[in-house]
Amino acid sequence: MVGRAKPEVYSTIVSQLTELLDGTGDPIATMASAAAVVHGEVEYASWTGFYRVVEPGLLRIGPYQGPIGCLEIPFDRGVCGAAARRRETVIVDDVHAFAGHIACDPASRSEIVVPVLDPSGALVAVLDVDSRLPAAFDDEDRRGLERVAGLVGQRC
């Protein structure tokens, strides 16, 4: 991403995923591909992946790129749980200041989590991106990752 503005990076990601996922109806393959593309293009991402809704109030790790993630996250804990519970994107500039933060990667400093909704509007997962930099994510990331989540949700 060096030298490229965030809107350009996310436009590239969305174009790649649109082409790559054309005709794909498998949610796991879709999430794995999306995690790989986002992680490869967003240079400040240290962890990129999905937590899937496996039962009411519980997320379980799905496809991801980066160090080992937490296996399960209840909706009442952490940034992922907050985004799932609220059904809205959550950006945290300093994860250590976020009440209830779960330190899956102790080196993580900031995080963005985006809900993934299927075509019926049901929450099926959250897209989680962590960074080892403080305040790495902004509204450009929110807009771009919400587009990615929309593409993934259409295929779930």
ChimeraX attribute file (.defattr): number of C-alpha atoms within 10 A of each C-alpha:
attribute: neighborCount
match mode: 1-to-1
recipient: residues
	/A:1	12
	/A:2	9
	/A:3	5
	/A:4	8
	/A:5	10
	/A:6	18
	/A:7	13
	/A:8	12
	/A:9	20
	/A:10	21
	/A:11	14
	/A:12	15
	/A:13	22
	/A:14	20
	/A:15	12
	/A:16	15
	/A:17	19
	/A:18	15
	/A:19	9
	/A:20	14
	/A:21	18
	/A:22	10
	/A:23	9
	/A:24	11
	/A:25	13
	/A:26	12
	/A:27	16
	/A:28	16
	/A:29	15
	/A:30	22
	/A:31	28
	/A:32	17
	/A:33	20
	/A:34	29
	/A:35	24
	/A:36	16
	/A:37	19
	/A:38	26
	/A:39	22
	/A:40	15
	/A:41	15
	/A:42	19
	/A:43	12
	/A:44	16
	/A:45	23
	/A:46	21
	/A:47	22
	/A:48	28
	/A:49	27
	/A:50	30
	/A:51	29
	/A:52	23
	/A:53	23
	/A:54	13
	/A:55	10
	/A:56	8
	/A:57	13
	/A:58	17
	/A:59	24
	/A:60	18
	/A:61	19
	/A:62	20
	/A:63	19
	/A:64	23
	/A:65	20
	/A:66	16
	/A:67	11
	/A:68	11
	/A:69	19
	/A:70	14
	/A:71	11
	/A:72	15
	/A:73	20
	/A:74	18
	/A:75	19
	/A:76	15
	/A:77	15
	/A:78	18
	/A:79	26
	/A:80	30
	/A:81	24
	/A:82	20
	/A:83	24
	/A:84	30
	/A:85	16
	/A:86	12
	/A:87	16
	/A:88	15
	/A:89	22
	/A:90	20
	/A:91	22
	/A:92	21
	/A:93	19
	/A:94	16
	/A:95	24
	/A:96	15
	/A:97	11
	/A:98	13
	/A:99	10
	/A:100	14
	/A:101	17
	/A:102	17
	/A:103	14
	/A:104	12
	/A:105	17
	/A:106	10
	/A:107	12
	/A:108	20
	/A:109	21
	/A:110	24
	/A:111	27
	/A:112	26
	/A:113	28
	/A:114	28
	/A:115	29
	/A:116	32
	/A:117	21
	/A:118	18
	/A:119	12
	/A:120	9
	/A:121	10
	/A:122	14
	/A:123	17
	/A:124	21
	/A:125	29
	/A:126	29
	/A:127	28
	/A:128	24
	/A:129	30
	/A:130	26
	/A:131	24
	/A:132	17
	/A:133	17
	/A:134	15
	/A:135	16
	/A:136	19
	/A:137	20
	/A:138	13
	/A:139	10
	/A:140	14
	/A:141	19
	/A:142	17
	/A:143	16
	/A:144	20
	/A:145	24
	/A:146	19
	/A:147	18
	/A:148	25
	/A:149	22
	/A:150	17
	/A:151	21
	/A:152	28
	/A:153	24
	/A:154	16
	/A:155	20
	/A:156	20
